Amino acid sequence: MNKYVLLHIMIVQLLYFSSCQKATEPIINSSNPDTTSHDFTWQFDTLAYPRSDQTLIDGLWGSSENDVYAVGHNDRGVGQIWHWNGSEWKSLVN
């Protein structure tokens, strides 16, 4: 009986110590920009809505500086979607 207890203890120790490895450090990739930064440079631009005195922007989303979407509505509540391609805003809803 003592042989089995000793064998069991040795197997548990072997499994425990063989599974322990040195912790790895995270890989820091300096080529990717920090997506959590709040350091933005804003420029004024206009999004024209046909036959409207005022356009209200409700939200913006972008995957890069040349691929930005804006959603909004005019003063009558009619919705609109625009896309920025890096050089101009283009309406996606006619």
All heavy atoms as an XYZ file, in Angstrom:
762
protein
N       0.814     -1.190      0.000
C       0.000      0.000      0.000
C       0.857      1.253      0.000
O       0.521      2.224     -0.656
C      -0.917     -0.050      1.217
C      -1.826      1.115      1.296
S      -3.297      0.728      0.371
C      -4.464      1.712      1.156
N       1.948      1.241      0.731
C       2.844      2.396      0.795
C       3.499      2.668     -0.563
O       3.797      3.808     -0.881
C       3.922      2.178      1.856
C       3.336      2.230      3.258
O       2.290      2.839      3.459
N       3.990      1.595      4.203
N       3.703      1.617     -1.352
C       4.304      1.793     -2.670
C       3.373      2.620     -3.572
O       3.809      3.469     -4.319
C       4.583      0.445     -3.321
C       5.667     -0.349     -2.663
C       5.835     -1.656     -3.392
C       6.856     -2.519     -2.706
N       7.028     -3.816     -3.358
N       2.073      2.360     -3.482
C       1.107      3.070     -4.318
C       0.962      4.537     -3.916
O       0.820      5.421     -4.754
C      -0.244      2.371     -4.279
C      -0.204      0.996     -4.912
C      -0.397     -0.135     -4.140
C       0.038      0.848     -6.268
C      -0.345     -1.389     -4.706
C       0.099     -0.401     -6.840
C      -0.103     -1.521     -6.055
O      -0.051     -2.761     -6.627
N       1.017      4.786     -2.604
C       0.925      6.172     -2.130
C       2.151      6.940     -2.588
O       2.060      8.072     -3.080
C       0.776      6.207     -0.590
C       0.882      7.636     -0.073
C      -0.521      5.566     -0.162
N       3.331      6.342     -2.443
C       4.570      6.983     -2.877
C       4.572      7.202     -4.386
O       4.969      8.264     -4.866
C       5.769      6.132     -2.445
C       7.145      6.703     -2.756
C       7.334      8.050     -2.056
C       8.232      5.742     -2.348
N       4.099      6.215     -5.146
C       4.025      6.339     -6.598
C       3.051      7.461     -6.990
O       3.338      8.263     -7.873
C       3.598      5.005     -7.216
C       3.487      4.979     -8.736
C       4.837      5.263     -9.380
C       2.937      3.646     -9.202
N       1.941      7.516     -6.305
C       0.949      8.568     -6.576
C       1.531      9.962     -6.296
O       1.354     10.894     -7.082
C      -0.299      8.318     -5.723
C      -1.375      9.311     -5.948
N      -2.085      9.386     -7.117
C      -1.854     10.308     -5.161
C      -2.953     10.365     -7.047
N      -2.837     10.947     -5.851
N       2.237     10.120     -5.200
C       2.858     11.414     -4.854
C       3.898     11.794     -5.896
O       3.981     12.942     -6.329
C       3.469     11.348     -3.436
C       2.355     11.245     -2.397
C       4.350     12.567     -3.168
C       2.850     10.988     -0.990
N       4.673     10.833     -6.353
C       5.706     11.116     -7.351
C       5.078     11.529     -8.681
O       5.561     12.444     -9.350
C       6.612      9.893     -7.529
C       7.513      9.641     -6.330
S       8.485      8.136     -6.450
C       9.386      8.368     -7.938
N       3.988     10.896     -9.074
C       3.320     11.234    -10.331
C       2.722     12.635    -10.247
O       2.835     13.433    -11.186
C       2.252     10.183    -10.680
C       2.922      8.872    -11.062
C       1.355     10.679    -11.810
C       1.964      7.727    -11.275
N       2.098     12.967     -9.123
C       1.518     14.301     -8.957
C       2.608     15.361     -9.009
O       2.463     16.405     -9.656
C       0.714     14.379     -7.635
C       0.340     15.812     -7.313
C      -0.524     13.506     -7.723
N       3.718     15.134     -8.335
C       4.828     16.090     -8.378
C       5.400     16.224     -9.779
O       5.720     17.331    -10.224
C       5.932     15.658     -7.407
C       5.593     15.880     -5.965
C       6.722     15.448     -5.040
O       7.607     14.696     -5.436
N       6.674     15.930     -3.811
N       5.526     15.132    -10.465
C       6.047     15.163    -11.833
C       5.132     15.996    -12.740
O       5.594     16.833    -13.507
C       6.192     13.745    -12.373
C       6.677     13.625    -13.821
C       8.105     14.141    -13.935
C       6.577     12.209    -14.295
N       3.834     15.795    -12.636
C       2.890     16.564    -13.450
C       2.905     18.040    -13.063
O       2.841     18.920    -13.915
C       1.477     15.994    -13.302
C       1.244     14.626    -13.928
C      -0.144     14.119    -13.576
C       1.441     14.678    -15.418
N       2.979     18.316    -11.796
C       2.967     19.707    -11.334
C       4.195     20.468    -11.816
O       4.093     21.545    -12.386
C       2.872     19.752     -9.811
C       2.951     21.148     -9.259
C       1.873     22.003     -9.331
C       4.124     21.620     -8.675
C       1.940     23.298     -8.833
C       4.204     22.901     -8.171
C       3.110     23.734     -8.249
O       3.174     25.001     -7.770
N       5.377     19.903    -11.612
C       6.602     20.618    -11.965
C       6.859     20.644    -13.470
O       7.513     21.544    -13.974
C       7.803     20.025    -11.223
C       7.796     20.347     -9.759
C       7.624     19.360     -8.812
C       7.933     21.657     -9.325
C       7.616     19.660     -7.463
C       7.921     21.977     -7.979
C       7.759     20.969     -7.040
N       6.329     19.678    -14.196
C       6.534     19.703    -15.646
C       5.599     20.711    -16.323
O       5.868     21.154    -17.431
C       6.333     18.317    -16.238
O       4.982     17.933    -16.110
N       4.509     21.071    -15.657
C       3.594     22.035    -16.259
C       3.986     23.473    -15.965
O       3.470     24.394    -16.581
C       2.167     21.782    -15.769
O       2.076     22.045    -14.382
N       4.853     23.711    -15.027
C       5.274     25.071    -14.680
C       6.310     25.544    -15.683
O       7.318     24.882    -15.905
C       5.856     25.121    -13.273
S       4.659     24.731    -12.002
N       6.033     26.654    -16.291
C       6.963     27.244    -17.244
C       7.144     28.705    -16.887
O       6.308     29.305    -16.217
C       6.435     27.119    -18.658
C       6.283     25.689    -19.108
C       5.703     25.621    -20.504
O       5.425     26.622    -21.124
N       5.522     24.416    -20.998
N       8.191     29.266    -17.385
C       8.439     30.678    -17.157
C       7.369     31.500    -17.864
O       7.016     31.226    -19.011
C       9.823     31.060    -17.686
C      10.180     32.496    -17.442
C      11.555     32.808    -17.975
C      11.821     34.289    -17.792
N      13.083     34.690    -18.362
N       6.843     32.514    -17.188
C       5.828     33.379    -17.781
C       6.417     34.152    -18.953
O       7.575     34.565    -18.925
C       5.291     34.344    -16.737
N       5.618     34.328    -19.972
C       6.081     35.079    -21.142
C       5.598     36.520    -21.042
O       4.518     36.798    -20.526
C       5.541     34.457    -22.437
O       4.120     34.438    -22.380
C       6.056     33.042    -22.616
N       6.392     37.417    -21.536
C       6.046     38.834    -21.560
C       5.205     39.114    -22.798
O       5.379     38.485    -23.836
C       7.316     39.688    -21.603
C       8.172     39.581    -20.355
C       7.461     40.132    -19.133
O       6.760     41.151    -19.256
O       7.587     39.524    -18.057
N       4.277     40.070    -22.726
C       3.481     40.408    -23.909
C       4.357     40.998    -25.007
O       5.321     41.706    -24.735
C       2.472     41.428    -23.397
C       3.039     41.944    -22.132
C       3.925     40.867    -21.573
N       3.992     40.697    -26.228
C       4.721     41.227    -27.382
C       4.186     42.619    -27.681
O       2.981     42.804    -27.876
C       4.550     40.305    -28.601
C       5.131     38.923    -28.286
C       5.206     40.911    -29.832
C       4.829     37.896    -29.348
N       5.067     43.583    -27.718
C       4.683     44.959    -28.004
C       4.999     45.238    -29.462
O       6.141     45.166    -29.889
C       5.416     45.950    -27.087
C       5.049     45.661    -25.642
C       5.089     47.378    -27.480
C       5.817     46.462    -24.635
N       3.962     45.533    -30.227
C       4.118     45.813    -31.645
C       4.041     47.327    -31.821
O       2.970     47.916    -31.742
C       3.027     45.110    -32.443
C       3.252     45.214    -33.928
O       4.138     45.940    -34.369
N       2.457     44.510    -34.700
N       5.162     47.957    -32.069
C       5.202     49.413    -32.168
C       4.690     49.935    -33.509
O       4.522     51.136    -33.669
C       6.623     49.916    -31.931
O       7.486     49.395    -32.919
N       4.418     49.044    -34.473
C       3.953     49.519    -35.773
C       2.452     49.821    -35.768
O       1.963     50.509    -36.645
C       4.266     48.498    -36.863
O       3.547     47.308    -36.630
N       1.715     49.282    -34.788
C       0.278     49.554    -34.709
C       0.037     50.793    -33.867
O       0.609     50.942    -32.799
C      -0.470     48.366    -34.098
C      -0.500     47.177    -35.016
O      -0.380     47.326    -36.225
N      -0.658     45.999    -34.459
N      -0.851     51.683    -34.299
C      -1.128     52.887    -33.519
C      -1.920     52.560    -32.266
O      -2.600     51.537    -32.188
C      -1.962     53.747    -34.480
C      -2.578     52.762    -35.404
C      -1.589     51.634    -35.534
N      -1.823     53.425    -31.281
C      -2.573     53.274    -30.040
C      -4.019     53.648    -30.311
O      -4.339     54.801    -30.547
C      -1.975     54.170    -28.958
C      -2.714     54.045    -27.646
O      -3.513     53.100    -27.494
O      -2.481     54.883    -26.763
N      -4.909     52.659    -30.278
C      -6.312     52.914    -30.591
C      -7.089     53.453    -29.405
O      -8.260     53.770    -29.532
C      -6.992     51.638    -31.095
O      -6.866     50.629    -30.085
C      -6.367     51.166    -32.389
N      -6.447     53.539    -28.245
C      -7.142     54.058    -27.068
C      -6.801     55.516    -26.804
O      -7.265     56.084    -25.831
C      -6.785     53.230    -25.826
O      -5.374     53.306    -25.606
C      -7.200     51.781    -26.014
N      -6.019     56.122    -27.658
C      -5.613     57.509    -27.455
C      -6.779     58.460    -27.688
O      -7.649     58.220    -28.518
C      -4.480     57.865    -28.418
O      -4.209     59.245    -28.350
N      -6.813     59.544    -26.945
C      -7.810     60.588    -27.133
C      -7.159     61.861    -27.674
O      -7.701     62.939    -27.551
C      -8.545     60.875    -25.824
C      -9.357     59.704    -25.369
N      -9.188     59.126    -24.152
C     -10.311     58.984    -25.994
C     -10.018     58.109    -24.021
N     -10.705     57.999    -25.135
N      -6.000     61.704    -28.263
C      -5.258     62.831    -28.810
C      -5.656     63.018    -30.276
O      -4.999     62.543    -31.184
C      -3.756     62.578    -28.684
C      -2.937     63.767    -29.124
O      -3.470     64.888    -29.127
O      -1.757     63.571    -29.458
N      -6.786     63.703    -30.513
C      -7.310     63.900    -31.854
C      -7.086     65.338    -32.299
O      -7.080     66.249    -31.489
C      -8.819     63.631    -31.907
C      -9.182     62.214    -31.570
C      -9.896     61.937    -30.424
C      -8.833     61.174    -32.394
C     -10.251     60.639    -30.102
C      -9.176     59.881    -32.093
C      -9.880     59.612    -30.940
N      -6.936     65.530    -33.587
C      -6.914     66.855    -34.180
C      -8.152     66.968    -35.047
O      -8.299     66.251    -36.037
C      -5.651     67.062    -35.034
O      -4.508     66.845    -34.210
C      -5.626     68.455    -35.620
N      -9.070     67.840    -34.652
C     -10.328     68.007    -35.374
C     -10.225     69.170    -36.340
O      -9.588     70.171    -36.060
C     -11.481     68.258    -34.396
C     -11.767     67.082    -33.530
C     -11.315     66.871    -32.271
C     -12.543     65.941    -33.872
N     -11.779     65.679    -31.791
C     -12.539     65.087    -32.756
C     -13.246     65.569    -35.008
C     -13.212     63.879    -32.746
C     -13.922     64.354    -34.990
C     -13.901     63.527    -33.872
N     -10.855     69.019    -37.489
C     -10.943     70.084    -38.479
C     -12.419     70.298    -38.790
O     -13.199     69.347    -38.812
C     -10.197     69.705    -39.755
C      -8.715     69.536    -39.553
C      -8.036     69.122    -40.853
O      -8.667     68.935    -41.876
N      -6.735     68.996    -40.805
N     -12.791     71.537    -39.027
C     -14.174     71.842    -39.372
C     -14.440     71.473    -40.825
O     -13.616     71.675    -41.701
C     -14.479     73.325    -39.154
C     -14.594     73.679    -37.711
C     -13.553     74.302    -37.057
C     -15.748     73.373    -37.008
C     -13.652     74.624    -35.722
C     -15.854     73.693    -35.664
C     -14.807     74.318    -35.026
N     -15.590     70.925    -41.047
C     -16.022     70.564    -42.385
C     -17.540     70.679    -42.395
O     -18.169     70.816    -41.357
C     -15.604     69.132    -42.725
C     -15.552     68.884    -44.228
O     -16.145     69.682    -44.978
O     -14.947     67.906    -44.643
N     -18.112     70.646    -43.553
C     -19.568     70.739    -43.641
C     -20.110     69.521    -44.354
O     -19.509     69.017    -45.301
C     -20.000     72.005    -44.398
O     -19.415     71.985    -45.703
C     -19.569     73.256    -43.669
N     -21.230     69.043    -43.873
C     -21.956     67.973    -44.533
C     -23.279     68.563    -44.985
O     -24.128     68.894    -44.168
C     -22.213     66.811    -43.568
C     -20.974     66.054    -43.111
C     -21.342     65.056    -42.031
C     -20.333     65.350    -44.277
N     -23.433     68.730    -46.242
C     -24.644     69.363    -46.761
C     -25.763     68.344    -46.843
O     -25.579     67.226    -47.311
C     -24.374     69.957    -48.127
N     -26.901     68.734    -46.371
C     -28.106     67.926    -46.518
C     -29.042     68.682    -47.446
O     -29.357     69.832    -47.188
C     -28.771     67.681    -45.164
C     -29.796     66.599    -45.214
C     -29.462     65.304    -44.895
C     -31.097     66.868    -45.612
C     -30.407     64.294    -44.961
C     -32.045     65.875    -45.681
C     -31.691     64.583    -45.352
O     -32.625     63.586    -45.426
N     -29.492     68.067    -48.516
C     -30.327     68.790    -49.484
C     -31.590     69.369    -48.841
O     -32.233     68.721    -48.043
C     -30.693     67.717    -50.512
C     -29.715     66.623    -50.314
C     -29.277     66.684    -48.884
N     -31.905     70.610    -49.195
C     -33.121     71.299    -48.760
C     -33.251     71.362    -47.238
O     -34.297     71.116    -46.671
C     -34.355     70.633    -49.371
C     -34.360     70.649    -50.890
C     -35.499     69.859    -51.477
N     -35.549     68.468    -51.069
C     -34.815     67.491    -51.577
N     -33.950     67.757    -52.534
N     -34.955     66.266    -51.163
N     -32.158     71.675    -46.557
C     -32.207     71.738    -45.102
C     -31.377     72.915    -44.617
O     -30.362     73.259    -45.202
C     -31.653     70.448    -44.499
O     -31.613     70.553    -43.107
N     -31.832     73.527    -43.549
C     -31.078     74.620    -42.947
C     -30.014     74.117    -41.986
O     -29.028     74.778    -41.736
C     -32.027     75.556    -42.180
C     -33.000     76.247    -43.110
O     -32.653     76.438    -44.283
O     -34.104     76.585    -42.654
N     -30.211     72.929    -41.443
C     -29.302     72.439    -40.419
C     -29.165     70.928    -40.530
O     -30.145     70.218    -40.738
C     -29.832     72.805    -39.039
C     -28.914     72.435    -37.915
C     -29.481     72.870    -36.568
O     -30.642     73.211    -36.454
N     -28.653     72.846    -35.563
N     -27.938     70.426    -40.385
C     -27.675     69.000    -40.344
C     -27.099     68.672    -38.981
O     -26.141     69.302    -38.535
C     -26.660     68.588    -41.434
O     -27.213     68.920    -42.707
C     -26.375     67.117    -41.385
N     -27.678     67.693    -38.309
C     -27.204     67.272    -36.993
C     -26.532     65.915    -37.115
O     -27.112     64.969    -37.646
C     -28.368     67.196    -36.007
C     -29.149     68.498    -35.833
C     -30.370     68.258    -34.975
C     -28.262     69.561    -35.216
N     -25.310     65.816    -36.635
C     -24.562     64.562    -36.667
C     -24.893     63.786    -35.391
O     -24.710     64.278    -34.289
C     -23.046     64.808    -36.762
C     -22.710     65.624    -38.004
C     -22.276     63.493    -36.753
C     -23.083     64.963    -39.297
N     -25.375     62.565    -35.552
C     -25.725     61.722    -34.415
C     -24.602     60.760    -34.042
O     -24.520     60.314    -32.899
C     -26.988     60.922    -34.718
C     -28.198     61.818    -34.916
O     -28.337     62.788    -34.155
O     -28.985     61.545    -35.831
N     -23.751     60.417    -34.992
C     -22.679     59.477    -34.685
C     -21.643     59.430    -35.780
O     -21.913     59.737    -36.940
N     -20.428     59.037    -35.392
C     -19.308     58.856    -36.320
C     -18.673     57.497    -36.056
O     -18.622     57.038    -34.913
C     -18.238     59.925    -36.118
C     -18.567     61.347    -36.528
C     -17.501     62.298    -36.028
C     -18.670     61.431    -38.038
N     -18.177     56.873    -37.096
C     -17.430     55.635    -36.962
C     -16.399     55.608    -38.072
O     -16.679     55.970    -39.214
C     -18.331     54.417    -37.102
C     -17.575     53.143    -36.985
C     -17.244     52.495    -35.842
C     -17.010     52.380    -38.051
N     -16.525     51.376    -36.122
C     -16.356     51.279    -37.482
C     -16.985     52.533    -39.436
C     -15.695     50.330    -38.230
C     -16.315     51.582    -40.183
C     -15.689     50.491    -39.578
N     -15.186     55.178    -37.747
C     -14.149     55.088    -38.759
C     -13.162     53.988    -38.455
O     -12.884     53.692    -37.300
N     -12.655     53.376    -39.497
C     -11.623     52.359    -39.330
C     -10.246     52.908    -39.677
O      -9.244     52.284    -39.372
C     -11.931     51.132    -40.180
O     -11.994     51.488    -41.545
N     -10.204     54.065    -40.333
C      -8.943     54.743    -40.631
C      -9.266     56.194    -40.949
O     -10.433     56.577    -41.035
C      -8.225     54.079    -41.812
O      -8.894     54.350    -43.015
N      -8.238     56.980    -41.158
C      -8.480     58.398    -41.455
C      -9.087     58.607    -42.834
O      -9.591     59.674    -43.144
C      -7.182     59.189    -41.324
C      -6.104     58.762    -42.290
C      -4.788     59.468    -42.040
O      -4.499     59.789    -40.885
O      -4.067     59.691    -43.026
N      -9.066     57.582    -43.673
C      -9.649     57.674    -45.016
C     -10.884     56.798    -45.179
O     -11.291     56.501    -46.301
C      -8.607     57.291    -46.067
C      -7.441     58.245    -46.072
O      -7.613     59.427    -45.824
N      -6.263     57.730    -46.328
N     -11.473     56.370    -44.088
C     -12.663     55.530    -44.135
C     -13.524     55.834    -42.913
O     -13.469     55.134    -41.915
C     -12.269     54.055    -44.161
C     -13.460     53.143    -44.418
O     -14.445     53.598    -45.030
O     -13.400     51.970    -44.008
N     -14.321     56.909    -43.011
C     -15.120     57.381    -41.890
C     -16.575     57.491    -42.333
O     -16.858     57.933    -43.445
C     -14.624     58.756    -41.384
C     -15.476     59.260    -40.241
C     -13.161     58.678    -40.981
N     -17.481     57.070    -41.467
C     -18.905     57.171    -41.726
C     -19.531     58.111    -40.701
O     -19.152     58.115    -39.529
C     -19.581     55.802    -41.634
C     -19.193     54.879    -42.761
C     -18.065     54.077    -42.664
C     -19.942     54.824    -43.918
C     -17.702     53.237    -43.696
C     -19.584     53.982    -44.956
C     -18.462     53.196    -44.841
O     -18.101     52.376    -45.869
N     -20.494     58.897    -41.144
C     -21.250     59.788    -40.265
C     -22.729     59.541    -40.509
O     -23.156     59.339    -41.639
C     -20.910     61.253    -40.558
N     -23.490     59.534    -39.422
C     -24.938     59.417    -39.530
C     -25.561     60.622    -38.851
O     -25.035     61.135    -37.866
C     -25.473     58.110    -38.914
C     -25.009     56.909    -39.694
C     -25.073     57.992    -37.458
N     -26.650     61.095    -39.395
C     -27.299     62.262    -38.822
C     -28.672     62.462    -39.409
O     -29.212     61.584    -40.082
N     -29.237     63.630    -39.127
C     -30.563     63.950    -39.639
C     -30.675     65.452    -39.832
O     -29.914     66.228    -39.264
C     -31.653     63.443    -38.700
C     -31.621     64.076    -37.352
N     -30.756     63.662    -36.357
C     -32.328     65.097    -36.835
C     -30.953     64.398    -35.281
N     -31.898     65.281    -35.542
N     -31.642     65.841    -40.647
C     -31.841     67.270    -40.883
C     -32.835     67.816    -39.863
O     -33.306     67.093    -38.976
C     -32.271     67.535    -42.329
C     -33.656     66.996    -42.632
O     -34.339     66.440    -41.786
N     -34.065     67.152    -43.879
N     -33.177     69.081    -39.995
C     -34.066     69.720    -39.032
C     -35.500     69.203    -39.114
O     -36.309     69.475    -38.243
C     -34.025     71.238    -39.180
C     -34.269     71.690    -40.609
O     -34.404     70.826    -41.492
O     -34.295     72.908    -40.827
N     -35.813     68.410    -40.130
C     -37.142     67.789    -40.240
C     -37.138     66.333    -39.777
O     -38.129     65.634    -39.891
C     -37.650     67.887    -41.671
C     -37.960     69.326    -42.093
C     -38.453     69.351    -43.510
N     -37.337     69.036    -44.401
C     -36.881     69.869    -45.317
N     -37.452     71.024    -45.501
N     -35.871     69.529    -46.071
N     -35.983     65.856    -39.288
C     -35.886     64.495    -38.775
C     -35.598     63.424    -39.807
O     -35.644     62.242    -39.506
N     -35.286     63.812    -41.037
C     -34.987     62.846    -42.094
C     -33.530     62.400    -41.949
O     -32.624     63.215    -41.849
C     -35.234     63.461    -43.489
C     -34.892     62.465    -44.582
C     -36.670     63.929    -43.605
N     -33.303     61.082    -41.931
C     -31.972     60.537    -41.702
C     -31.067     60.591    -42.908
O     -31.512     60.664    -44.049
N     -29.760     60.540    -42.624
C     -28.761     60.618    -43.686
C     -27.512     59.867    -43.243
O     -27.221     59.773    -42.048
C     -28.416     62.076    -43.990
C     -27.449     62.290    -45.109
C     -28.012     61.900    -46.475
O     -29.166     61.558    -46.628
N     -27.179     61.938    -47.481
N     -26.768     59.318    -44.209
C     -25.495     58.649    -43.972
C     -24.479     59.220    -44.949
O     -24.764     59.375    -46.130
C     -25.596     57.127    -44.188
C     -26.671     56.530    -43.282
C     -24.252     56.454    -43.940
C     -26.961     55.076    -43.579
N     -23.278     59.552    -44.450
C     -22.198     60.063    -45.294
C     -20.966     59.196    -45.113
O     -20.774     58.568    -44.083
C     -21.829     61.487    -44.909
C     -22.914     62.484    -45.082
C     -23.217     63.197    -46.198
C     -23.841     62.907    -44.091
N     -24.280     64.035    -45.968
C     -24.680     63.872    -44.681
C     -24.062     62.563    -42.753
C     -25.703     64.490    -43.980
C     -25.081     63.178    -42.071
C     -25.890     64.127    -42.676
N     -20.115     59.175    -46.144
C     -18.845     58.456    -46.087
C     -17.717     59.400    -46.474
O     -17.813     60.127    -47.457
C     -18.861     57.259    -47.045
C     -17.569     56.510    -47.047
N     -16.690     56.565    -48.099
C     -17.004     55.705    -46.116
C     -15.641     55.816    -47.822
N     -15.801     55.280    -46.624
N     -16.635     59.407    -45.673
C     -15.437     60.181    -45.965
C     -14.411     59.233    -46.544
O     -14.031     58.244    -45.922
C     -14.899     60.827    -44.692
C     -13.597     61.531    -44.871
C     -12.368     61.089    -44.484
C     -13.383     62.805    -45.477
N     -11.409     61.996    -44.811
C     -12.010     63.070    -45.429
C     -14.230     63.741    -46.071
C     -11.461     64.238    -45.932
C     -13.672     64.901    -46.566
C     -12.306     65.145    -46.498
N     -13.937     59.506    -47.772
C     -12.981     58.629    -48.440
C     -11.553     59.155    -48.371
O     -10.670     58.635    -49.023
C     -13.395     58.409    -49.903
C     -13.395     59.696    -50.698
O     -12.919     60.736    -50.261
N     -13.958     59.628    -51.896
N     -11.333     60.192    -47.603
C     -10.001     60.772    -47.477
C      -9.875     62.111    -48.155
O      -8.959     62.874    -47.876
N     -10.803     62.391    -49.082
C     -10.745     63.676    -49.766
C     -12.088     64.407    -49.783
O     -12.123     65.616    -49.901
C     -10.227     63.501    -51.193
O     -11.090     62.648    -51.922
N     -13.215     63.657    -49.687
C     -14.514     64.314    -49.716
C     -15.562     63.457    -49.019
O     -15.440     62.253    -48.913
C     -14.963     64.592    -51.151
C     -15.251     63.326    -51.946
C     -15.744     63.608    -53.353
O     -16.092     64.752    -53.654
O     -15.765     62.663    -54.153
N     -16.624     64.116    -48.543
C     -17.786     63.439    -47.990
C     -18.733     63.107    -49.143
O     -18.945     63.920    -50.031
C     -18.523     64.316    -46.990
C     -17.802     64.485    -45.700
C     -17.052     65.553    -45.296
C     -17.767     63.554    -44.623
N     -16.546     65.331    -44.044
C     -16.983     64.106    -43.601
C     -18.321     62.282    -44.406
C     -16.737     63.452    -42.401
C     -18.080     61.638    -43.216
C     -17.294     62.207    -42.229
N     -19.285     61.904    -49.116
C     -20.242     61.505    -50.142
C     -21.479     60.949    -49.445
O     -21.385     60.113    -48.548
C     -19.625     60.437    -51.039
C     -20.483     60.068    -52.206
C     -19.733     59.156    -53.159
C     -20.550     58.960    -54.409
N     -19.836     58.188    -55.391
N     -22.644     61.421    -49.869
C     -23.910     60.950    -49.303
C     -24.205     59.551    -49.793
O     -24.095     59.256    -50.977
C     -25.038     61.900    -49.700
O     -26.275     61.390    -49.267
N     -24.599     58.672    -48.876
C     -24.951     57.292    -49.249
C     -26.456     57.099    -49.348
O     -26.901     56.035    -49.769
C     -24.366     56.315    -48.228
C     -22.849     56.334    -48.095
C     -22.405     55.337    -47.052
C     -22.164     56.055    -49.414
N     -27.225     58.088    -48.943
C     -28.678     58.018    -49.020
C     -29.158     59.149    -49.922
O     -28.791     60.301    -49.729
C     -29.324     58.152    -47.617
C     -30.832     58.142    -47.725
C     -28.837     57.056    -46.711
N     -29.952     58.828    -50.896
C     -30.447     59.866    -51.810
C     -31.832     60.295    -51.428
O     -32.667     59.644    -50.991
C     -30.439     59.363    -53.258
C     -29.001     59.145    -53.716
O     -28.104     59.854    -53.300
N     -28.817     58.160    -54.542
